Amino acid sequence: MKMENIVVGCDGSETATEAVETAAQLSAWSGGTVHAVAASNPRDDAEMRRRLSSMPAEYQTAFSSGAHELEILANVARTLERRGVTCHTYQRSGDPADAILSVADQVDADLIVVGSRGLARGTRRFRGSVSTKVSAHADRSYLVILGD
């Protein structure tokens, strides 16, 4: 199986970190490229804007939508590049699973790697599960890294 393009979901969680590590190992083995994706959910952005609106203006400008995701992606890129792994990063707004699937289509990924935090059934139903959605909608190979 060729592994020229590996897409990995990044959210800073333990299992996402393990997913990045797995993608890096597979990429190093195959000489491929890792495409790291992080997305901020617009619902979370709207809530943040609502909360910030009650704060003094000097504090409001300290926060920007997507800043957390950009920081995660910068850390992933630095880590992988130090290891000699080619890495491209993609920061998106919207549903994280949709973002991962979109980038996988864009780069014609050979594999998608995501972490699963092992959410309880009720939490997963309420909040959704990125790994479940990716596995249900992916039209290519995927690997889910299970959390404890």
Secondary structure, 3 states (H helix, E strand, C coil): CCCCEEEEECCCCHHHHHHHHHHHHHHHHHCCEEEEEEEECHHHHHHHHHHHCCCCHHHHCCCCCCHHHHHHHHHHHHHHHHCCCEEEEEEEECCHHHHHHHHHHHHCCCEEEEEECCCCHHHHHHHCCHHHHHHHHCCCCEEEEECC
